[in-house]
């Protein structure tokens, strides 16, 4: 029973410190593991990096499309090339050669 007396005496003097330590541990664990902590910060930074990369790709694509629009509005040669390539149109004085695609590997002739 002497150990129980010692424990009771220790707890009688130290209970405010123990309660404070428990509260402090709870607050620190909430800051580290709870919402808005370092883990969430890392997740948000990764998401931000992915969005920045996507934004740069979209800006590049937008610049290419802007160039195409400007060419379509002002460059007649570009328009003629696009019509010929996309729709297969030819000029009246042109000859069109169509080649059949090879089927198989062939015998080396």
Secondary structure, DSSP 8 states (H G I E B T S, - for coil): -HHHHHHHHHHHHHHHHHHHHHHHHHHHHHHHHSTTSHHHHHHHHHHHHHHHHHHHHHHHHHHHHHHHHHHHHH-HHHHHHHHHHHH----TT----------S-----
